[in-house]
Amino acid sequence: MGERRGRRCDPMRHVVRAEYRYDAPDEVKTWHMVRERRNGEIGHVAMCGRRLREDAETRPGTEWGRTDEVFCHSCGALYLREVPSQPLGA
């Protein structure tokens, strides 16, 4: 848990969401990071601002960097600023 202005705040939750090549759901072009909303819903606008399909595949945020397809560099930079550092493989 983090501290902000003297009060506790919950860590932000993140989800990896697919961007498809040619809108084909079987061919992932790039993975993006999406913030989970406070109500538990998963958004469809990536941290880089790209709008993704609402029905696009999602994976836990811990999958960041662990797939064969590339990840959005901008999402990665923003994500790394929001999550506490953890050893690789954790």
PyMOL Python script that loads the backbone (N, CA, C, O; Angstrom):
from pymol import cmd

cmd.read_pdbstr("""\
ATOM      1  N   MET A   1       0.829  -1.181   0.000  1.00  0.00           N
ATOM      2  CA  MET A   1       0.000   0.000   0.000  1.00  0.00           C
ATOM      3  C   MET A   1       0.875   1.246   0.000  1.00  0.00           C
ATOM      4  O   MET A   1       1.899   1.294   0.681  1.00  0.00           O
ATOM      5  N   GLY A   2       0.482   2.221  -0.740  1.00  0.00           N
ATOM      6  CA  GLY A   2       1.235   3.459  -0.788  1.00  0.00           C
ATOM      7  C   GLY A   2       0.665   4.494   0.161  1.00  0.00           C
ATOM      8  O   GLY A   2      -0.446   4.346   0.670  1.00  0.00           O
ATOM      9  N   GLU A   3       1.425   5.528   0.389  1.00  0.00           N
ATOM     10  CA  GLU A   3       0.988   6.640   1.221  1.00  0.00           C
ATOM     11  C   GLU A   3       0.891   7.866   0.333  1.00  0.00           C
ATOM     12  O   GLU A   3       1.785   8.128  -0.472  1.00  0.00           O
ATOM     13  N   ARG A   4      -0.175   8.604   0.473  1.00  0.00           N
ATOM     14  CA  ARG A   4      -0.328   9.831  -0.284  1.00  0.00           C
ATOM     15  C   ARG A   4      -1.005  10.850   0.614  1.00  0.00           C
ATOM     16  O   ARG A   4      -2.146  10.664   1.036  1.00  0.00           O
ATOM     17  N   ARG A   5      -0.292  11.926   0.899  1.00  0.00           N
ATOM     18  CA  ARG A   5      -0.815  13.004   1.742  1.00  0.00           C
ATOM     19  C   ARG A   5      -1.386  12.484   3.055  1.00  0.00           C
ATOM     20  O   ARG A   5      -2.463  12.898   3.485  1.00  0.00           O
ATOM     21  N   GLY A   6      -0.655  11.574   3.685  1.00  0.00           N
ATOM     22  CA  GLY A   6      -1.060  11.107   4.997  1.00  0.00           C
ATOM     23  C   GLY A   6      -2.147  10.055   5.014  1.00  0.00           C
ATOM     24  O   GLY A   6      -2.588   9.659   6.093  1.00  0.00           O
ATOM     25  N   ARG A   7      -2.593   9.590   3.870  1.00  0.00           N
ATOM     26  CA  ARG A   7      -3.622   8.543   3.861  1.00  0.00           C
ATOM     27  C   ARG A   7      -3.163   7.391   2.987  1.00  0.00           C
ATOM     28  O   ARG A   7      -2.338   7.556   2.088  1.00  0.00           O
ATOM     29  N   ARG A   8      -3.703   6.251   3.266  1.00  0.00           N
ATOM     30  CA  ARG A   8      -3.333   5.063   2.496  1.00  0.00           C
ATOM     31  C   ARG A   8      -4.073   5.063   1.170  1.00  0.00           C
ATOM     32  O   ARG A   8      -5.226   5.484   1.090  1.00  0.00           O
ATOM     33  N   CYS A   9      -3.404   4.591   0.141  1.00  0.00           N
ATOM     34  CA  CYS A   9      -4.072   4.461  -1.155  1.00  0.00           C
ATOM     35  C   CYS A   9      -3.760   3.080  -1.718  1.00  0.00           C
ATOM     36  O   CYS A   9      -2.648   2.571  -1.577  1.00  0.00           O
ATOM     37  N   ASP A  10      -4.742   2.498  -2.345  1.00  0.00           N
ATOM     38  CA  ASP A  10      -4.571   1.179  -2.934  1.00  0.00           C
ATOM     39  C   ASP A  10      -3.721   1.290  -4.191  1.00  0.00           C
ATOM     40  O   ASP A  10      -3.795   2.293  -4.902  1.00  0.00           O
ATOM     41  N   PRO A  11      -2.920   0.276  -4.472  1.00  0.00           N
ATOM     42  CA  PRO A  11      -2.141   0.306  -5.707  1.00  0.00           C
ATOM     43  C   PRO A  11      -3.067   0.212  -6.921  1.00  0.00           C
ATOM     44  O   PRO A  11      -4.106  -0.445  -6.877  1.00  0.00           O
ATOM     45  N   MET A  12      -2.675   0.873  -7.986  1.00  0.00           N
ATOM     46  CA  MET A  12      -3.441   0.837  -9.230  1.00  0.00           C
ATOM     47  C   MET A  12      -3.370  -0.573  -9.798  1.00  0.00           C
ATOM     48  O   MET A  12      -2.320  -1.215  -9.758  1.00  0.00           O
ATOM     49  N   ARG A  13      -4.492  -1.051 -10.325  1.00  0.00           N
ATOM     50  CA  ARG A  13      -4.490  -2.365 -10.974  1.00  0.00           C
ATOM     51  C   ARG A  13      -4.415  -2.160 -12.476  1.00  0.00           C
ATOM     52  O   ARG A  13      -5.012  -1.235 -13.025  1.00  0.00           O
ATOM     53  N   HIS A  14      -3.674  -3.036 -13.127  1.00  0.00           N
ATOM     54  CA  HIS A  14      -3.454  -2.937 -14.566  1.00  0.00           C
ATOM     55  C   HIS A  14      -3.763  -4.267 -15.236  1.00  0.00           C
ATOM     56  O   HIS A  14      -3.627  -5.333 -14.635  1.00  0.00           O
ATOM     57  N   VAL A  15      -4.179  -4.181 -16.488  1.00  0.00           N
ATOM     58  CA  VAL A  15      -4.496  -5.354 -17.299  1.00  0.00           C
ATOM     59  C   VAL A  15      -3.865  -5.147 -18.672  1.00  0.00           C
ATOM     60  O   VAL A  15      -3.844  -4.031 -19.191  1.00  0.00           O
ATOM     61  N   VAL A  16      -3.354  -6.217 -19.252  1.00  0.00           N
ATOM     62  CA  VAL A  16      -2.811  -6.174 -20.606  1.00  0.00           C
ATOM     63  C   VAL A  16      -3.959  -6.460 -21.578  1.00  0.00           C
ATOM     64  O   VAL A  16      -4.707  -7.418 -21.383  1.00  0.00           O
ATOM     65  N   ARG A  17      -4.104  -5.633 -22.626  1.00  0.00           N
ATOM     66  CA  ARG A  17      -5.182  -5.824 -23.608  1.00  0.00           C
ATOM     67  C   ARG A  17      -4.590  -5.820 -25.014  1.00  0.00           C
ATOM     68  O   ARG A  17      -3.679  -5.050 -25.318  1.00  0.00           O
ATOM     69  N   ALA A  18      -5.119  -6.685 -25.855  1.00  0.00           N
ATOM     70  CA  ALA A  18      -4.593  -6.869 -27.214  1.00  0.00           C
ATOM     71  C   ALA A  18      -5.086  -5.804 -28.183  1.00  0.00           C
ATOM     72  O   ALA A  18      -6.224  -5.340 -28.108  1.00  0.00           O
ATOM     73  N   GLU A  19      -4.196  -5.436 -29.091  1.00  0.00           N
ATOM     74  CA  GLU A  19      -4.558  -4.684 -30.291  1.00  0.00           C
ATOM     75  C   GLU A  19      -4.341  -5.653 -31.437  1.00  0.00           C
ATOM     76  O   GLU A  19      -3.268  -6.246 -31.553  1.00  0.00           O
ATOM     77  N   TYR A  20      -5.345  -5.823 -32.286  1.00  0.00           N
ATOM     78  CA  TYR A  20      -5.265  -6.826 -33.347  1.00  0.00           C
ATOM     79  C   TYR A  20      -4.793  -6.238 -34.666  1.00  0.00           C
ATOM     80  O   TYR A  20      -5.064  -5.079 -34.980  1.00  0.00           O
ATOM     81  N   ARG A  21      -4.086  -7.053 -35.428  1.00  0.00           N
ATOM     82  CA  ARG A  21      -3.665  -6.683 -36.773  1.00  0.00           C
ATOM     83  C   ARG A  21      -4.855  -6.888 -37.707  1.00  0.00           C
ATOM     84  O   ARG A  21      -5.473  -7.952 -37.698  1.00  0.00           O
ATOM     85  N   TYR A  22      -5.172  -5.901 -38.493  1.00  0.00           N
ATOM     86  CA  TYR A  22      -6.271  -5.974 -39.463  1.00  0.00           C
ATOM     87  C   TYR A  22      -7.597  -6.346 -38.808  1.00  0.00           C
ATOM     88  O   TYR A  22      -8.476  -6.904 -39.466  1.00  0.00           O
ATOM     89  N   ASP A  23      -7.751  -6.044 -37.525  1.00  0.00           N
ATOM     90  CA  ASP A  23      -8.992  -6.297 -36.785  1.00  0.00           C
ATOM     91  C   ASP A  23      -9.330  -7.785 -36.707  1.00  0.00           C
ATOM     92  O   ASP A  23     -10.477  -8.147 -36.446  1.00  0.00           O
ATOM     93  N   ALA A  24      -8.343  -8.642 -36.930  1.00  0.00           N
ATOM     94  CA  ALA A  24      -8.559 -10.093 -36.842  1.00  0.00           C
ATOM     95  C   ALA A  24      -8.244 -10.554 -35.423  1.00  0.00           C
ATOM     96  O   ALA A  24      -7.111 -10.399 -34.967  1.00  0.00           O
ATOM     97  N   PRO A  25      -9.222 -11.118 -34.715  1.00  0.00           N
ATOM     98  CA  PRO A  25      -9.000 -11.471 -33.311  1.00  0.00           C
ATOM     99  C   PRO A  25      -8.005 -12.600 -33.078  1.00  0.00           C
ATOM    100  O   PRO A  25      -7.643 -12.877 -31.935  1.00  0.00           O
ATOM    101  N   ASP A  26      -7.565 -13.249 -34.133  1.00  0.00           N
ATOM    102  CA  ASP A  26      -6.602 -14.335 -33.941  1.00  0.00           C
ATOM    103  C   ASP A  26      -5.158 -13.885 -34.162  1.00  0.00           C
ATOM    104  O   ASP A  26      -4.236 -14.692 -34.043  1.00  0.00           O
ATOM    105  N   GLU A  27      -4.952 -12.606 -34.483  1.00  0.00           N
ATOM    106  CA  GLU A  27      -3.605 -12.119 -34.773  1.00  0.00           C
ATOM    107  C   GLU A  27      -3.314 -10.848 -33.970  1.00  0.00           C
ATOM    108  O   GLU A  27      -3.661  -9.744 -34.387  1.00  0.00           O
ATOM    109  N   VAL A  28      -2.669 -11.025 -32.812  1.00  0.00           N
ATOM    110  CA  VAL A  28      -2.329  -9.887 -31.964  1.00  0.00           C
ATOM    111  C   VAL A  28      -1.169  -9.128 -32.592  1.00  0.00           C
ATOM    112  O   VAL A  28      -0.137  -9.711 -32.925  1.00  0.00           O
ATOM    113  N   LYS A  29      -1.351  -7.828 -32.750  1.00  0.00           N
ATOM    114  CA  LYS A  29      -0.294  -6.966 -33.286  1.00  0.00           C
ATOM    115  C   LYS A  29       0.578  -6.445 -32.143  1.00  0.00           C
ATOM    116  O   LYS A  29       1.804  -6.546 -32.187  1.00  0.00           O
ATOM    117  N   THR A  30      -0.070  -5.890 -31.126  1.00  0.00           N
ATOM    118  CA  THR A  30       0.627  -5.254 -30.012  1.00  0.00           C
ATOM    119  C   THR A  30      -0.186  -5.429 -28.746  1.00  0.00           C
ATOM    120  O   THR A  30      -1.416  -5.447 -28.790  1.00  0.00           O
ATOM    121  N   TRP A  31       0.491  -5.556 -27.626  1.00  0.00           N
ATOM    122  CA  TRP A  31      -0.177  -5.570 -26.328  1.00  0.00           C
ATOM    123  C   TRP A  31      -0.051  -4.187 -25.702  1.00  0.00           C
ATOM    124  O   TRP A  31       1.001  -3.552 -25.774  1.00  0.00           O
ATOM    125  N   HIS A  32      -1.130  -3.736 -25.090  1.00  0.00           N
ATOM    126  CA  HIS A  32      -1.158  -2.439 -24.414  1.00  0.00           C
ATOM    127  C   HIS A  32      -1.530  -2.643 -22.951  1.00  0.00           C
ATOM    128  O   HIS A  32      -2.106  -3.666 -22.584  1.00  0.00           O
ATOM    129  N   MET A  33      -1.200  -1.673 -22.134  1.00  0.00           N
ATOM    130  CA  MET A  33      -1.574  -1.712 -20.724  1.00  0.00           C
ATOM    131  C   MET A  33      -2.795  -0.820 -20.526  1.00  0.00           C
ATOM    132  O   MET A  33      -2.853   0.307 -21.016  1.00  0.00           O
ATOM    133  N   VAL A  34      -3.768  -1.359 -19.793  1.00  0.00           N
ATOM    134  CA  VAL A  34      -5.020  -0.654 -19.508  1.00  0.00           C
ATOM    135  C   VAL A  34      -5.205  -0.634 -17.995  1.00  0.00           C
ATOM    136  O   VAL A  34      -4.915  -1.619 -17.316  1.00  0.00           O
ATOM    137  N   ARG A  35      -5.683   0.479 -17.475  1.00  0.00           N
ATOM    138  CA  ARG A  35      -5.975   0.559 -16.042  1.00  0.00           C
ATOM    139  C   ARG A  35      -7.331  -0.065 -15.759  1.00  0.00           C
ATOM    140  O   ARG A  35      -8.287   0.103 -16.516  1.00  0.00           O
ATOM    141  N   GLU A  36      -7.388  -0.788 -14.648  1.00  0.00           N
ATOM    142  CA  GLU A  36      -8.672  -1.323 -14.190  1.00  0.00           C
ATOM    143  C   GLU A  36      -9.394  -0.203 -13.454  1.00  0.00           C
ATOM    144  O   GLU A  36      -8.787   0.511 -12.656  1.00  0.00           O
ATOM    145  N   ARG A  37     -10.676  -0.050 -13.718  1.00  0.00           N
ATOM    146  CA  ARG A  37     -11.451   1.008 -13.064  1.00  0.00           C
ATOM    147  C   ARG A  37     -11.727   0.645 -11.614  1.00  0.00           C
ATOM    148  O   ARG A  37     -11.616  -0.517 -11.224  1.00  0.00           O
ATOM    149  N   ARG A  38     -12.085   1.638 -10.827  1.00  0.00           N
ATOM    150  CA  ARG A  38     -12.359   1.411  -9.401  1.00  0.00           C
ATOM    151  C   ARG A  38     -13.490   0.421  -9.173  1.00  0.00           C
ATOM    152  O   ARG A  38     -13.507  -0.280  -8.161  1.00  0.00           O
ATOM    153  N   ASN A  39     -14.431   0.358 -10.103  1.00  0.00           N
ATOM    154  CA  ASN A  39     -15.556  -0.572  -9.951  1.00  0.00           C
ATOM    155  C   ASN A  39     -15.203  -1.980 -10.425  1.00  0.00           C
ATOM    156  O   ASN A  39     -16.065  -2.859 -10.446  1.00  0.00           O
ATOM    157  N   GLY A  40     -13.944  -2.203 -10.805  1.00  0.00           N
ATOM    158  CA  GLY A  40     -13.505  -3.524 -11.228  1.00  0.00           C
ATOM    159  C   GLY A  40     -13.608  -3.770 -12.718  1.00  0.00           C
ATOM    160  O   GLY A  40     -13.102  -4.779 -13.209  1.00  0.00           O
ATOM    161  N   GLU A  41     -14.256  -2.868 -13.456  1.00  0.00           N
ATOM    162  CA  GLU A  41     -14.349  -3.032 -14.909  1.00  0.00           C
ATOM    163  C   GLU A  41     -12.988  -2.752 -15.541  1.00  0.00           C
ATOM    164  O   GLU A  41     -12.192  -1.968 -15.025  1.00  0.00           O
ATOM    165  N   ILE A  42     -12.748  -3.403 -16.653  1.00  0.00           N
ATOM    166  CA  ILE A  42     -11.499  -3.205 -17.383  1.00  0.00           C
ATOM    167  C   ILE A  42     -11.764  -2.225 -18.511  1.00  0.00           C
ATOM    168  O   ILE A  42     -12.664  -2.434 -19.325  1.00  0.00           O
ATOM    169  N   GLY A  43     -10.991  -1.167 -18.558  1.00  0.00           N
ATOM    170  CA  GLY A  43     -11.168  -0.160 -19.594  1.00  0.00           C
ATOM    171  C   GLY A  43     -10.732  -0.659 -20.963  1.00  0.00           C
ATOM    172  O   GLY A  43     -10.136  -1.728 -21.087  1.00  0.00           O
ATOM    173  N   HIS A  44     -11.036   0.126 -21.986  1.00  0.00           N
ATOM    174  CA  HIS A  44     -10.610  -0.234 -23.336  1.00  0.00           C
ATOM    175  C   HIS A  44      -9.778   0.875 -23.986  1.00  0.00           C
ATOM    176  O   HIS A  44      -9.506   0.835 -25.186  1.00  0.00           O
ATOM    177  N   VAL A  45      -9.379   1.861 -23.185  1.00  0.00           N
ATOM    178  CA  VAL A  45      -8.455   2.883 -23.672  1.00  0.00           C
ATOM    179  C   VAL A  45      -7.111   2.624 -22.996  1.00  0.00           C
ATOM    180  O   VAL A  45      -6.997   2.660 -21.771  1.00  0.00           O
ATOM    181  N   ALA A  46      -6.110   2.366 -23.811  1.00  0.00           N
ATOM    182  CA  ALA A  46      -4.779   2.047 -23.285  1.00  0.00           C
ATOM    183  C   ALA A  46      -4.159   3.270 -22.626  1.00  0.00           C
ATOM    184  O   ALA A  46      -4.597   4.399 -22.849  1.00  0.00           O
ATOM    185  N   MET A  47      -3.153   3.036 -21.827  1.00  0.00           N
ATOM    186  CA  MET A  47      -2.471   4.128 -21.151  1.00  0.00           C
ATOM    187  C   MET A  47      -1.835   5.093 -22.144  1.00  0.00           C
ATOM    188  O   MET A  47      -1.639   6.264 -21.819  1.00  0.00           O
ATOM    189  N   CYS A  48      -1.510   4.630 -23.343  1.00  0.00           N
ATOM    190  CA  CYS A  48      -0.939   5.489 -24.385  1.00  0.00           C
ATOM    191  C   CYS A  48      -2.014   6.310 -25.094  1.00  0.00           C
ATOM    192  O   CYS A  48      -1.693   7.199 -25.883  1.00  0.00           O
ATOM    193  N   GLY A  49      -3.289   6.018 -24.818  1.00  0.00           N
ATOM    194  CA  GLY A  49      -4.393   6.751 -25.427  1.00  0.00           C
ATOM    195  C   GLY A  49      -5.090   6.016 -26.560  1.00  0.00           C
ATOM    196  O   GLY A  49      -6.141   6.461 -27.021  1.00  0.00           O
ATOM    197  N   ARG A  50      -4.535   4.908 -27.018  1.00  0.00           N
ATOM    198  CA  ARG A  50      -5.155   4.160 -28.114  1.00  0.00           C
ATOM    199  C   ARG A  50      -6.422   3.471 -27.635  1.00  0.00           C
ATOM    200  O   ARG A  50      -6.439   2.828 -26.585  1.00  0.00           O
ATOM    201  N   ARG A  51      -7.492   3.619 -28.429  1.00  0.00           N
ATOM    202  CA  ARG A  51      -8.748   2.926 -28.127  1.00  0.00           C
ATOM    203  C   ARG A  51      -8.658   1.509 -28.667  1.00  0.00           C
ATOM    204  O   ARG A  51      -8.307   1.291 -29.827  1.00  0.00           O
ATOM    205  N   LEU A  52      -8.977   0.555 -27.813  1.00  0.00           N
ATOM    206  CA  LEU A  52      -8.910  -0.854 -28.184  1.00  0.00           C
ATOM    207  C   LEU A  52     -10.309  -1.445 -28.193  1.00  0.00           C
ATOM    208  O   LEU A  52     -11.231  -0.899 -27.585  1.00  0.00           O
ATOM    209  N   ARG A  53     -10.457  -2.555 -28.881  1.00  0.00           N
ATOM    210  CA  ARG A  53     -11.757  -3.223 -28.916  1.00  0.00           C
ATOM    211  C   ARG A  53     -12.146  -3.645 -27.510  1.00  0.00           C
ATOM    212  O   ARG A  53     -11.320  -4.159 -26.757  1.00  0.00           O
ATOM    213  N   GLU A  54     -13.407  -3.426 -27.161  1.00  0.00           N
ATOM    214  CA  GLU A  54     -13.882  -3.800 -25.831  1.00  0.00           C
ATOM    215  C   GLU A  54     -13.876  -5.311 -25.635  1.00  0.00           C
ATOM    216  O   GLU A  54     -13.812  -5.789 -24.502  1.00  0.00           O
ATOM    217  N   ASP A  55     -13.942  -6.066 -26.730  1.00  0.00           N
ATOM    218  CA  ASP A  55     -13.940  -7.525 -26.618  1.00  0.00           C
ATOM    219  C   ASP A  55     -12.547  -8.125 -26.853  1.00  0.00           C
ATOM    220  O   ASP A  55     -12.407  -9.340 -26.997  1.00  0.00           O
ATOM    221  N   ALA A  56     -11.523  -7.271 -26.890  1.00  0.00           N
ATOM    222  CA  ALA A  56     -10.159  -7.761 -27.117  1.00  0.00           C
ATOM    223  C   ALA A  56      -9.688  -8.601 -25.936  1.00  0.00           C
ATOM    224  O   ALA A  56     -10.094  -8.384 -24.794  1.00  0.00           O
ATOM    225  N   GLU A  57      -8.835  -9.550 -26.236  1.00  0.00           N
ATOM    226  CA  GLU A  57      -8.287 -10.428 -25.202  1.00  0.00           C
ATOM    227  C   GLU A  57      -7.572  -9.614 -24.133  1.00  0.00           C
ATOM    228  O   GLU A  57      -6.899  -8.627 -24.428  1.00  0.00           O
ATOM    229  N   THR A  58      -7.728 -10.045 -22.889  1.00  0.00           N
ATOM    230  CA  THR A  58      -7.013  -9.423 -21.776  1.00  0.00           C
ATOM    231  C   THR A  58      -6.217 -10.482 -21.029  1.00  0.00           C
ATOM    232  O   THR A  58      -6.538 -11.670 -21.054  1.00  0.00           O
ATOM    233  N   ARG A  59      -5.184 -10.018 -20.375  1.00  0.00           N
ATOM    234  CA  ARG A  59      -4.345 -10.873 -19.531  1.00  0.00           C
ATOM    235  C   ARG A  59      -3.980 -10.070 -18.293  1.00  0.00           C
ATOM    236  O   ARG A  59      -4.054  -8.841 -18.306  1.00  0.00           O
ATOM    237  N   PRO A  60      -3.588 -10.751 -17.227  1.00  0.00           N
ATOM    238  CA  PRO A  60      -3.185 -10.021 -16.019  1.00  0.00           C
ATOM    239  C   PRO A  60      -1.986  -9.114 -16.300  1.00  0.00           C
ATOM    240  O   PRO A  60      -1.172  -9.408 -17.175  1.00  0.00           O
ATOM    241  N   GLY A  61      -1.884  -8.034 -15.569  1.00  0.00           N
ATOM    242  CA  GLY A  61      -0.772  -7.110 -15.737  1.00  0.00           C
ATOM    243  C   GLY A  61       0.586  -7.760 -15.553  1.00  0.00           C
ATOM    244  O   GLY A  61       1.584  -7.271 -16.083  1.00  0.00           O
ATOM    245  N   THR A  62       0.635  -8.852 -14.813  1.00  0.00           N
ATOM    246  CA  THR A  62       1.898  -9.561 -14.586  1.00  0.00           C
ATOM    247  C   THR A  62       2.433 -10.223 -15.855  1.00  0.00           C
ATOM    248  O   THR A  62       3.578 -10.673 -15.882  1.00  0.00           O
ATOM    249  N   GLU A  63       1.615 -10.284 -16.904  1.00  0.00           N
ATOM    250  CA  GLU A  63       2.050 -10.862 -18.186  1.00  0.00           C
ATOM    251  C   GLU A  63       2.845  -9.868 -19.025  1.00  0.00           C
ATOM    252  O   GLU A  63       3.338 -10.217 -20.098  1.00  0.00           O
ATOM    253  N   TRP A  64       2.973  -8.622 -18.541  1.00  0.00           N
ATOM    254  CA  TRP A  64       3.692  -7.601 -19.292  1.00  0.00           C
ATOM    255  C   TRP A  64       5.098  -8.093 -19.627  1.00  0.00           C
ATOM    256  O   TRP A  64       5.871  -8.445 -18.736  1.00  0.00           O
ATOM    257  N   GLY A  65       5.423  -8.114 -20.929  1.00  0.00           N
ATOM    258  CA  GLY A  65       6.749  -8.524 -21.374  1.00  0.00           C
ATOM    259  C   GLY A  65       6.958 -10.019 -21.477  1.00  0.00           C
ATOM    260  O   GLY A  65       8.080 -10.473 -21.703  1.00  0.00           O
ATOM    261  N   ARG A  66       5.900 -10.789 -21.317  1.00  0.00           N
ATOM    262  CA  ARG A  66       6.054 -12.250 -21.299  1.00  0.00           C
ATOM    263  C   ARG A  66       5.318 -12.939 -22.452  1.00  0.00           C
ATOM    264  O   ARG A  66       4.917 -14.096 -22.318  1.00  0.00           O
ATOM    265  N   THR A  67       5.140 -12.262 -23.556  1.00  0.00           N
ATOM    266  CA  THR A  67       4.490 -12.883 -24.715  1.00  0.00           C
ATOM    267  C   THR A  67       5.410 -12.765 -25.927  1.00  0.00           C
ATOM    268  O   THR A  67       6.407 -12.042 -25.899  1.00  0.00           O
ATOM    269  N   ASP A  68       5.064 -13.478 -26.978  1.00  0.00           N
ATOM    270  CA  ASP A  68       5.850 -13.412 -28.211  1.00  0.00           C
ATOM    271  C   ASP A  68       5.634 -12.097 -28.951  1.00  0.00           C
ATOM    272  O   ASP A  68       6.543 -11.614 -29.627  1.00  0.00           O
ATOM    273  N   GLU A  69       4.446 -11.513 -28.834  1.00  0.00           N
ATOM    274  CA  GLU A  69       4.131 -10.271 -29.535  1.00  0.00           C
ATOM    275  C   GLU A  69       4.744  -9.085 -28.784  1.00  0.00           C
ATOM    276  O   GLU A  69       5.055  -9.174 -27.596  1.00  0.00           O
ATOM    277  N   VAL A  70       4.907  -7.985 -29.502  1.00  0.00           N
ATOM    278  CA  VAL A  70       5.509  -6.790 -28.898  1.00  0.00           C
ATOM    279  C   VAL A  70       4.518  -6.065 -27.981  1.00  0.00           C
ATOM    280  O   VAL A  70       3.302  -6.231 -28.087  1.00  0.00           O
ATOM    281  N   PHE A  71       5.075  -5.268 -27.092  1.00  0.00           N
ATOM    282  CA  PHE A  71       4.287  -4.441 -26.192  1.00  0.00           C
ATOM    283  C   PHE A  71       4.495  -2.977 -26.552  1.00  0.00           C
ATOM    284  O   PHE A  71       5.565  -2.584 -27.017  1.00  0.00           O
ATOM    285  N   CYS A  72       3.477  -2.192 -26.333  1.00  0.00           N
ATOM    286  CA  CYS A  72       3.537  -0.762 -26.624  1.00  0.00           C
ATOM    287  C   CYS A  72       4.583  -0.099 -25.720  1.00  0.00           C
ATOM    288  O   CYS A  72       4.517  -0.213 -24.496  1.00  0.00           O
ATOM    289  N   HIS A  73       5.530   0.581 -26.325  1.00  0.00           N
ATOM    290  CA  HIS A  73       6.603   1.240 -25.586  1.00  0.00           C
ATOM    291  C   HIS A  73       6.051   2.336 -24.677  1.00  0.00           C
ATOM    292  O   HIS A  73       6.486   2.462 -23.532  1.00  0.00           O
ATOM    293  N   SER A  74       5.110   3.122 -25.164  1.00  0.00           N
ATOM    294  CA  SER A  74       4.545   4.215 -24.361  1.00  0.00           C
ATOM    295  C   SER A  74       3.791   3.682 -23.154  1.00  0.00           C
ATOM    296  O   SER A  74       3.940   4.197 -22.046  1.00  0.00           O
ATOM    297  N   CYS A  75       2.978   2.646 -23.366  1.00  0.00           N
ATOM    298  CA  CYS A  75       2.263   2.030 -22.240  1.00  0.00           C
ATOM    299  C   CYS A  75       3.261   1.505 -21.214  1.00  0.00           C
ATOM    300  O   CYS A  75       3.056   1.649 -20.009  1.00  0.00           O
ATOM    301  N   GLY A  76       4.337   0.897 -21.696  1.00  0.00           N
ATOM    302  CA  GLY A  76       5.344   0.339 -20.802  1.00  0.00           C
ATOM    303  C   GLY A  76       5.994   1.399 -19.934  1.00  0.00           C
ATOM    304  O   GLY A  76       6.194   1.194 -18.737  1.00  0.00           O
ATOM    305  N   ALA A  77       6.324   2.533 -20.539  1.00  0.00           N
ATOM    306  CA  ALA A  77       6.955   3.611 -19.779  1.00  0.00           C
ATOM    307  C   ALA A  77       6.016   4.132 -18.691  1.00  0.00           C
ATOM    308  O   ALA A  77       6.442   4.360 -17.559  1.00  0.00           O
ATOM    309  N   LEU A  78       4.755   4.318 -19.030  1.00  0.00           N
ATOM    310  CA  LEU A  78       3.777   4.800 -18.048  1.00  0.00           C
ATOM    311  C   LEU A  78       3.511   3.758 -16.974  1.00  0.00           C
ATOM    312  O   LEU A  78       3.406   4.089 -15.793  1.00  0.00           O
ATOM    313  N   TYR A  79       3.404   2.510 -17.378  1.00  0.00           N
ATOM    314  CA  TYR A  79       3.156   1.416 -16.439  1.00  0.00           C
ATOM    315  C   TYR A  79       4.275   1.329 -15.403  1.00  0.00           C
ATOM    316  O   TYR A  79       4.010   1.191 -14.209  1.00  0.00           O
ATOM    317  N   LEU A  80       5.513   1.408 -15.859  1.00  0.00           N
ATOM    318  CA  LEU A  80       6.645   1.289 -14.944  1.00  0.00           C
ATOM    319  C   LEU A  80       6.695   2.420 -13.924  1.00  0.00           C
ATOM    320  O   LEU A  80       7.273   2.262 -12.849  1.00  0.00           O
ATOM    321  N   ARG A  81       6.098   3.551 -14.252  1.00  0.00           N
ATOM    322  CA  ARG A  81       6.044   4.659 -13.292  1.00  0.00           C
ATOM    323  C   ARG A  81       4.965   4.450 -12.237  1.00  0.00           C
ATOM    324  O   ARG A  81       5.007   5.079 -11.180  1.00  0.00           O
ATOM    325  N   GLU A  82       3.997   3.574 -12.509  1.00  0.00           N
ATOM    326  CA  GLU A  82       2.872   3.381 -11.591  1.00  0.00           C
ATOM    327  C   GLU A  82       2.992   2.155 -10.708  1.00  0.00           C
ATOM    328  O   GLU A  82       2.295   2.059  -9.698  1.00  0.00           O
ATOM    329  N   VAL A  83       3.847   1.223 -11.057  1.00  0.00           N
ATOM    330  CA  VAL A  83       3.937  -0.014 -10.270  1.00  0.00           C
ATOM    331  C   VAL A  83       5.234  -0.039  -9.476  1.00  0.00           C
ATOM    332  O   VAL A  83       6.265   0.452  -9.937  1.00  0.00           O
ATOM    333  N   PRO A  84       5.177  -0.610  -8.288  1.00  0.00           N
ATOM    334  CA  PRO A  84       6.425  -0.749  -7.536  1.00  0.00           C
ATOM    335  C   PRO A  84       7.346  -1.733  -8.244  1.00  0.00           C
ATOM    336  O   PRO A  84       6.877  -2.675  -8.883  1.00  0.00           O
ATOM    337  N   SER A  85       8.636  -1.521  -8.133  1.00  0.00           N
ATOM    338  CA  SER A  85       9.567  -2.427  -8.804  1.00  0.00           C
ATOM    339  C   SER A  85       9.535  -3.791  -8.137  1.00  0.00           C
ATOM    340  O   SER A  85       9.464  -3.905  -6.914  1.00  0.00           O
ATOM    341  N   GLN A  86       9.586  -4.817  -8.965  1.00  0.00           N
ATOM    342  CA  GLN A  86       9.583  -6.196  -8.500  1.00  0.00           C
ATOM    343  C   GLN A  86      10.658  -6.945  -9.264  1.00  0.00           C
ATOM    344  O   GLN A  86      10.925  -6.629 -10.423  1.00  0.00           O
ATOM    345  N   PRO A  87      11.277  -7.928  -8.638  1.00  0.00           N
ATOM    346  CA  PRO A  87      12.270  -8.717  -9.363  1.00  0.00           C
ATOM    347  C   PRO A  87      11.624  -9.455 -10.533  1.00  0.00           C
ATOM    348  O   PRO A  87      10.470  -9.874 -10.440  1.00  0.00           O
ATOM    349  N   LEU A  88      12.355  -9.617 -11.625  1.00  0.00           N
ATOM    350  CA  LEU A  88      11.828 -10.364 -12.765  1.00  0.00           C
ATOM    351  C   LEU A  88      11.495 -11.783 -12.337  1.00  0.00           C
ATOM    352  O   LEU A  88      12.205 -12.388 -11.533  1.00  0.00           O
ATOM    353  N   GLY A  89      10.417 -12.297 -12.879  1.00  0.00           N
ATOM    354  CA  GLY A  89       9.990 -13.651 -12.555  1.00  0.00           C
ATOM    355  C   GLY A  89       9.154 -13.734 -11.298  1.00  0.00           C
ATOM    356  O   GLY A  89       8.753 -14.825 -10.893  1.00  0.00           O
ATOM    357  N   ALA A  90       8.884 -12.606 -10.675  1.00  0.00           N
ATOM    358  CA  ALA A  90       8.075 -12.617  -9.441  1.00  0.00           C
ATOM    359  C   ALA A  90       6.617 -12.793  -9.752  1.00  0.00           C
ATOM    360  O   ALA A  90       5.790 -12.825  -8.840  1.00  0.00           O
TER     361      ALA A  90
END
""", "prot")
cmd.dss("prot")
cmd.show_as("cartoon", "prot")
cmd.util.cbc("prot")
cmd.orient("prot")
